[in-house]
Amino acid sequence: MRRSLSVLGLTGLLLGTVTAVPASATSQQGSPSTTRPVAGPLVIAHRGASGYRPEHTLEAYRLAIQLGADYIEPDLVSTRDGVLVARHENEISGTTDVATRTRFADRRTTKTIDGVAVTGWFTEDFTLAELKTLRAVERLPKVRPQNTLFDGRYEVPTLQEVIDLARAETRRTGRTIGVYPETKHPTYFQSIGLPLEEPLVQVLRRNGWTRRSSPVVIQSFETANLRKLRRLTDVTLAQLLDAQGRPYDFTVAGDQRTVADLVTPAGLRWIARYADGIGTHKNHLIAPATLTPTTVVRDAHRAGLLVHAWTFRAENQFLPPALRLGDDPNARGDLAAELDLFYALGVDGVFADFPDLAVAVRAGRPRR
């Protein structure tokens, strides 16, 4: 292993224990020198409070913080002029009103993204000024029709605007609010001359976020860009692991390893050479059919890695069969029971669309 890490001694900011945020982290962002501790696993607001507002909007992030989230998560893509903005994908017809804007009708096109043909409108074909004329819409209108009431109200935020919000809320609340950005399709953006890594590091440096004590975690489903980021910055890095398949950069490089190989003890030790944690699909931790735990949390901790699980959503279709309530896939199931299972397993954090429920279940558990 490149360095010796202890799950209980890495970054106080990221631990699933009761710990105060280091003074160095808060002083860098101009926030109070003393902040309230985080009790239990981190609650990471998945794209903001996306169960209640259109995802990746400042309002979704702001609400998530009000509901008690410790971190807010922006997915990052690039504009044509190299500005990082928060969108789930670089194709934006499902998350903005771009399809209704006749001004941009001729920008609809088909591109190959990570080996898949995608048709629509893409952030890299718009300047930031042009993107700012669009408005966000709910990505899952049939699942969350109540969120469509907010369609058309909010802009596409930049990474800097997300950080500004986190810093302002840190000052207001007296607790450190972290930012957990994901680099989306880094191989693709590199191929079109808009690499994500350098602009991301530049933004973090401008904000004084350069160390593991900084309130930021960078995540990616690809491995090569995280290994590159490890050479560029010392902030905390997390390797995302999908339910199956292989990282796209493995496919490009001819690496035959799969995600299943990466969640073995040997694979986790390999990840620990460049990353500080994993952000893993929850099915790697508990089998959904039987709710039986695996050994991945234990194995990752032994490798010196934090374990953050995703994604916790309240609707039946996203829950294990035993925790669904009724037959309507869009009705609410027993998310509290699922969260309690994962907290008991010893995860260090959870990505939640409904951060208020994740915070409430955490509050009701004994402190580790």
N, C-alpha and C positions, 0 to 999 in steps of 0.2 A: 504494500500500500504506500502511496506517495507520502502520506503523513499519518500520524497517529491521531485518531479521533475518538472521543468518548461521547456516547449519546447524551450523557448527562453533563458534558463539559464543553459542548461545541459553542453555540451561540445562545446566550441566555434568552435572547429575544425569541428563539424558535422552539424552546423546549416545551414538552408537555408536562411541566412541573410548575410549581409556584415560584416565580422568579421575577425580579425587578429588571426593567430594561437598563442596560449599561448607560451610565451618564454620558459616555462618549457618543453614543448613538443619538441621544436627545440633543446634546449640545450642537451637533453638526446641523440639525435642522431647525435650530432656533426655538425649540420647544422646552417645556419645563425640565429642570434638572432632576426632578423626582416624578415618577409616573406610577400609576397603580399597577400591581402585578397581574400577570395572566395566570389564571388558575385552571389547570388541566390542559388538554390538547388545544392547539390553535383552531379557531374558527375562521376559515378563509372564505370570503364571500365570492362565490363562483360567478364571475362576470358582474359583480355587484349583487344586490338583492334581486336577482333575476326572476325569482318567483313572484315578485310584486311589481316590477317595473321593466320596461324594455331594457335588455341587457346592454352592457358597455355604454351606459350613459352616466353623466355626472350625477344625475338624480338617483340612479340605481346604486351607485357607489355611496352617495351621501346617506341614503336610507339604510344601506347595509351597516354603515358605521353607527347610525342611530340605534340600530337593532343589536349592537354589541359586537360586530365582527372585529377581529384583530387585524386581518389583512383584507385588502380588496384586490381583485385579480383582473387586470386588463390583458386581453390577447392583443398582440402587436403586429401590425402590418404597415407597409410604407406607402406614402403618397408618391406621385411622380417627382416631386421636388424634395424627396428624401426625408420627410417628416414622419415620425412614428405616431400612428393613431390607433385607437382601441376599436377593433372590430373582431368578431368571431372568425371571419374569413376575409380574404382580400376580395372575394366576390360578394357584393353588397346588395343584391336585389332583394334578399330575404330579410335584411336588417335595416334598410333605409327606404325612403320613398323615391329612389332614383328612377324606377321604372315609370313613374308618373311625370317625370320632368322631360318635356319634349326637347328642351335645350340639349339634353345629353343622349337622345335616342340613338344617334349614330355611333355612340361608343359601346353599344352592345356588341359583344364579340364572343368567340370561343377560344379558350386557351387550354393547354395541357398543364395541369397543376399536380405535381407528384404522380405523374403517369396517368392521370384521369382527365378526360375532356370535360371542361366546365364552361357553360355558356352563361353570360350575364355581363355585369358591369364590375370593373375591378379598380381597387383603390389606386394602383400604380398608374392608371390612365387619367387620374385627376390630380390637380394641384390641391394643396391644403385649402386655399381660398375657395375652390370649387366644391370640395367636400363639405365645407362649412355652410354651404347653401342648402344641403340636404338635411333631412330630419329622420331620426330613428323611428323604427316601427318594431312591434313585437315579433320575434322570430318564430314563436310557436302559438299562433293565434287560435288554433283549434284546441290546444291543450290549456292555454291560459287566456281565454277571451277577455277576462277582466283587465288584462294588461293593455289591450288594444285601445282602452280609453285614453291612454297616454301617447298614442301614435301621433307623430307630427309635432311634438312639443320640444324635443331635445336634439341638440347638435351631436355630431361625431366628435368626441374629445381627443385631444392629443395626450401623449404620455405625460408631458410637462403639466398639463392641466390636471391630470389624475394625481400626480405628485403634489401639486399645489393644494389640492383638496385634502389629501392625507395630512399634509403638514399643518394646514389650517385647523383641521379637526383634532390633531394632536394637541395643538395649543388650546383649543376650546375645551376639550374633554379632560385633559391631563393624563391621557393614556396614549401610548405610542400606537399609531395606526400605520401598519406596514403596507407595502405595495408588492405584488407577486406577479410580475409580468411574464407572459409566455411569448416566445418568438414563434410565429406561425410561418411554416413553409420556408425555412431559412435557405435550403438548397435552391429552391426556385428563385427567391429574391436575389441570391448571389448570382444566379445565372443571367439575370436581366440587368445587372449592374446596380442593384439597390440593396446591398448587404445590410442586414439588420444589426449585426453585432457592434460595429464601431459607433453608429449613431446612438445605440442604446447605452453603451459605456460612456459616451460623451455627455448624455443627459444626466446619467447618474453622477458623474464627476462634477458637473456644474452644480449639483445639489449637495455635494459633499458626501455622497454615498459611495464609499470605496472599499469598505472593510466588511468582514463578517458580522460585526456589531451594527452595521447599517440596517435600517428597517426595510430590506428588500431581499427578495429571492427571485432569481431568474430560472425559468423552467423551459423545457423543450422536449418534444417527442423525438427529435433527432439527437444524435450523440456528437457528431463532428462539430457542430456549432457550440455546444457546451464545452467541448475540449478546447476550442478556440477561445471561448470566453474565459476559461480558466487562465489562459496566458495573458488576457487583457485586463482582468479585474480579480479582486479577492473577495467579492461579495458572495453570498451563499448561492449555490447552484443546486437544482433539483432535476433529476432525470425522470421525465414522464414515461410511463409504461402503459401502453394500450392493452386491451383485453387479449388481443391475439395479433398475428402478423409479425412484421419486423419494421424497425425504424427505416424511413425512406432513404436515409444516407447509406444504410447497409445495402439496400437494393442497388443503389448507384455504384457502390464500391465493390459489389460482388461478395459481400460478407454474408454467409449463409446462416448466421445465428438469427434466432427468432426472439420475440419477447419472452417466450417460455424459457429460453436459455438464459436470459438476463435475470430472471427471478430465482434462479438456482443460487446456492451459496457461492459458486465460482463466478457466476455472472454478476452478482451483487458486489463481490470483492473487486471485480473489474470496474464497475461503475464508481466505486469508492476511490479509485485512482484520480478522478477528476471532479466528482460531484460530492455534495454534502448530504444529499438525501434523495429519496425517490418520491414521485407523485404517481401513485399507482391506481389503476382500475381496481375497484373494490373486490371484483371477482377473484383477484389473485390472493386476497386475504381471507375471504370467507366464501365457501361454495354456495351459490345462491339457491340451489335446489334443496340442500340439506342444512344450511346455515352452520356448516362445520368449518372451524378455523383451519387454516393452513399454517405452515411454519415460516412464512415469508417475513412477518414482522420480527420474529425472533432472529431469523437469519440476517435480515437487514441491520438490525441493531448490533449483532455480533460483528458485522462488517464496518460498523461505525457510521451507519446511515440513518438519518431521520426517515420516518414513514408518514407521508401525507396521502390520504385516500380520497378518491373521487368516484362519482359525483353523487351527492345526497340530495334527492328530490322527493317531494311529498306525493306526487301522483302515482297511482297504482302501477302504471306501465313501467316505472323506473325502480320498483321495489321487488324484492324476492317474492315468489308466489305465496309463501306462508304469511307475509306481512301485508298483503293486499286486503282491502275492505270493500267487498262487493265486486260487481262485474264491470263497472264502468272504468275503462283504462285511464280516464282523466280525473276520476274522483280521488280524494285524498285517502291514502293508506296510512299504515302505522310507521311513519318515518321515525318517530321517537324511539320505537323499539329497535329499529335498525341502527340508529346512532348509538344507542346504549350498548349494542353488541360490539360495535367497533371501538367504542371508548374502552370497554372492558378488555378488548384484545390488546390494547396498549399502543394504539396509533398515536402519533405526535401531532396530527392535525387532520382536519376534514374540510373538503371543498363542499359548500352547501349553497343551494339556490335559496333556501329559507334560513338565513343565518340566525334569526331570532329563535327558531326551534332548536338549532344546534347549540346555541348559547344556553337555553333553558335546560336542555338535557344535561349538558356539561355541569351546570350549576347544581343539579340535583345528585351528582355522583360524588363519592368520597374523593378527597384530594389524594393523589399518589405521592 
